[in-house]
Amino acid sequence: MPLNAYGVLATFMAAGTLIGSAIGWLVGPRRWAVVIVPVLAAITSLGTLGHRLRIGFGPTVPLFGFEVHLFSDLGFAALFALVAALAQRTVVRALRRPSAPGGDESLAG
């Protein structure tokens, strides 16, 4: 792998981490462990759609000697991170135990 390819890889890893973290934090629940799934979804979409499948539209931008569809790649990353964060929030809420409507049952006599 050429040296400038590592620059593209690092750029997309950083962008995926930032996008996934921001969307995961905004969608919630607000815990640091929750951002892992959206970050992985964003990075995976960048690697799969942009690199392997070469799906992209719009203008290309030179990045470390490569022509990349930066805006569509980042848009796909944000979309995949949003879908992953919403799915994760749904699962987390479904797995929570519902609390008793009257409060703490141990005080009832």
C-alpha positions in Angstrom: 0.0 0.0 0.0 1.5 3.4 -1.0 2.3 5.8 1.8 -0.3 8.4 0.6 -3.0 5.7 0.9 -2.4 5.7 4.6 -3.2 9.4 4.6 -6.6 8.7 3.0 -7.2 5.9 5.4 -6.4 8.0 8.4 -8.6 10.8 7.1 -11.5 8.6 6.6 -11.0 6.8 10.0 -11.0 10.2 11.7 -14.0 11.4 9.7 -15.9 8.3 10.5 -15.1 8.5 14.2 -16.1 12.1 14.4 -19.4 11.6 12.4 -20.3 8.5 14.3 -19.5 10.0 17.7 -21.5 13.1 17.0 -24.6 11.3 15.7 -24.4 8.6 18.4 -24.2 11.3 21.1 -27.1 13.3 19.6 -29.4 10.4 19.1 -28.6 9.0 22.6 -28.7 7.5 25.1 -25.9 9.7 26.3 -23.2 7.3 27.4 -19.7 7.0 25.9 -20.1 3.3 25.1 -23.1 4.1 22.9 -21.0 5.8 20.2 -19.2 2.5 19.3 -21.9 1.2 17.0 -22.5 4.4 15.0 -18.7 4.9 14.6 -18.3 1.4 13.3 -21.2 1.9 10.9 -19.7 5.1 9.6 -16.3 3.7 9.1 -17.7 0.5 7.5 -19.8 2.5 5.0 -16.7 4.6 4.1 -14.7 1.4 3.4 -17.5 -0.5 1.7 -19.3 2.0 -0.4 -16.5 4.4 -1.2 -13.6 2.0 -1.5 -14.8 -1.5 -2.5 -18.0 -0.7 -4.4 -16.9 2.7 -5.6 -20.3 4.2 -5.1 -20.2 7.9 -5.2 -21.7 10.9 -6.9 -20.9 14.5 -7.2 -17.6 16.2 -7.6 -14.4 14.4 -6.8 -11.8 16.0 -4.6 -8.1 15.3 -4.7 -7.0 13.8 -1.4 -3.4 12.7 -0.9 -3.1 12.0 -4.6 -6.4 10.1 -4.9 -9.7 11.4 -6.4 -12.5 10.7 -3.9 -16.1 11.5 -3.8 -15.7 13.1 -0.5 -19.1 14.7 0.0 -21.1 11.7 -1.0 -18.8 9.4 1.1 -19.3 11.5 4.2 -23.0 11.8 3.5 -23.3 8.0 3.3 -21.2 7.7 6.5 -23.6 10.1 8.3 -26.6 8.2 7.0 -25.3 4.8 8.1 -24.3 6.2 11.5 -27.8 7.7 11.9 -29.5 4.4 11.0 -27.2 2.5 13.4 -27.7 5.0 16.2 -31.5 4.9 15.8 -31.5 1.1 15.8 -29.3 1.0 18.8 -31.5 3.4 20.7 -34.5 1.3 19.9 -32.8 -1.9 21.2 -31.5 -0.2 24.4 -35.0 1.2 25.2 -36.6 -2.2 24.6 -34.1 -4.0 26.8 -34.6 -1.6 29.8 -36.8 -3.0 32.5 -39.9 -0.9 33.0 -40.1 0.6 36.5 -43.1 0.2 38.7 -45.7 2.9 38.1 -46.2 3.5 41.9 -42.5 3.8 42.8 -40.5 1.5 44.9 -42.5 -1.7 45.7 -40.4 -2.5 48.7 -42.0 0.3 50.7 -45.6 -1.0 50.0 -47.1 -2.7 53.0 
